[in-house]
Structures are given as C-alpha cells and as structure tokens.
Amino acid sequence: MNVPRELPTEKCLDLLSAGVVGRVAICTPDGPRIVPVNYAVVRGAVVFRTDPDSVLGQRRWPELLAFEVDHLDYERHRGWSVVAVGTGECVEDPDTLAVIRRDWEPRPWAGGERPLHIRLAWTELSGRQLGGPWSSTEEMPVRRTV
C-alpha cells in the first residue's frame, strides 16, 4: 500500500525550482479558478507572466494565491505535489524586473503578449510524495535547463 509522506522543505524547493509549468489557484467573484502558467523561481518567489486582461491580470494586487506543481506516474501509481501559498503582487519596479529577467525570465508558451509579471513570495511551502524510490529523472522528467 502506498502511504503518502511529507516532503522536507529543501526537497519542495528543489522540485519547485526545477519545474516549468504549474497552476495558480485564486478566488474570484465568480468562484475559484485554477490557471496553468509557465513560471520561474527567482530569489525565493514564484514568478509568472500574464495578460493584463486575463483572469489573473484583472486582480487587485496584492492577493492571496496558491501555486502548485506536480508529477504523476500513472503506470506505477505514484506521484508528488508541491504547494506554495502566499501573497501575490504585481511587479512594476524596474530594478526588480531587471533581476527577474537576469536570473530567469518566465517564458510563456501561450501566444500573445504577457507583459504583466506576478510574484508570489510564499509564506507556506509544503509537499507530499506517494510511492518511490524515485530517480531524479523519474521525479522530474521535464526539468528547467539553462
């Protein structure tokens, strides 16, 4: 029987930092929404870009967000999930934007302009894993590369 286990913070940060696509969860006047985004971890925060006219772009920042990244191995009935929770804010400061662009600019896959940068400085970072053992390539088959 697979028993879920809590991941240590360092492992959560490793998995979160290596990812490329995650999901942002937000409450809207029309109810909860989950939006997939390309992201980067820059100096202890999740950063993603969006369109100002999108569900995320129309928020009044700062706003409480949850961000999740995971991997599932359907064949072996195992997987892991990391969740970051904290306050998201719109990044407009030119110096902060320069740091983001220098360290790792998020690269949206979706077409169109995505000029709005959102930064989620998490106050909670947690993760769970089911099954194992895992090799690094099984754990995160698509890893961020330079």
Buried (B, 14 or more C-beta within 10 A) or exposed (E): EEEEEEBEEEBBBBBBBBBBEBBBBBEEEEEEEEBEBBBBBBEEBBBBBBBEEBBBBEBEBBBEBBBBBBBEBEEEEBBBBBBBBBBBBBBEEEEBBEBBEEEBBBEBEEEEEBEBBBBBBBEEBBBBBBBEEBEEEEBBEEEEEE
